[in-house]
């Protein structure tokens, strides 16, 4: 998203994070971590988490665009009931 002032000069450029933590995804969706864990297990269309390394303790992230696409599809599905 680009925000311009009255003189059409570039003021600020906002770029979303590509990788989101589980805490950030939970916050974006307005759900608790337990609900996010349930979504991952029960909803096959929910985005798969990505590990940042090969170690067992490597951080886990979600792709921003995958989460946003899932949410848009979820909204359309819920509204069609």
N, C-alpha and C positions, 0 to 999 in steps of 0.2 A: 504494500500500500504506500503510495506516495502522497505526501501532504505538501501543498504549495501555499505560499503566502499570496497577498494581493498582487505583488509584482511578478508573479510566476517564477520566482526564484525557488530552487529546491531547498526546503527547510530541513526535512527529516525523511529518512528512508527506513521503513520498518520491514524487517525480514523475519519470518517465524523461525524458531529453532527447528532443525531437521529431526533431531532426536529428542524424545521426551521421556522422562523418568515415569515410573508407575505412579508416583505421587502426583506429578503434573497431569497425567492422563486422568487420574481419579478426580483431581480438582476441576479440570476442564469439563468432565462429564457430570460433576456434582454428585459423585458417589463415593462410598468409602472403599478402602483397599480390599476388604473382604468381597464386596460386590464386584470389583474389578477382577479379582481372582476367579470368582464364579463365572463371570462373563467369558474369561479366557477358556475355562473348562467346558462350559455349556453351549456357547455360541460359536459354531464353527466358522462363521463369517468374520468374527472379531480378529483384528490384526495380530499376527504372531509377534512375540517379543524378539528382539535382536540382542544377542550377547556382544559386548564390545571386545571380547578376547576369547581365548580358548580355555582359560582356567575356570574351574568350577565357581570361583568367587568373583568372576568378572561381572561388571555392572550390566544391567539389562535395560534396554531402551525400546521405545516404540517409535515407529516412523510417523512423523506429523501428518503427512498426506494420507497415509493409510487410515489413521485414526479419523481424520476429517471425512474421508470418503465413506468409511463405515458408518459414521454418525449421520451423514446425509441419507444414506440408504436406509438406516434404521428409522429416521424420521419419516421418510416416504412410506415405509412399510407400516408404521404405526398409524399414520394418517389415513391409510387406505382401508383400515378396519371398519 
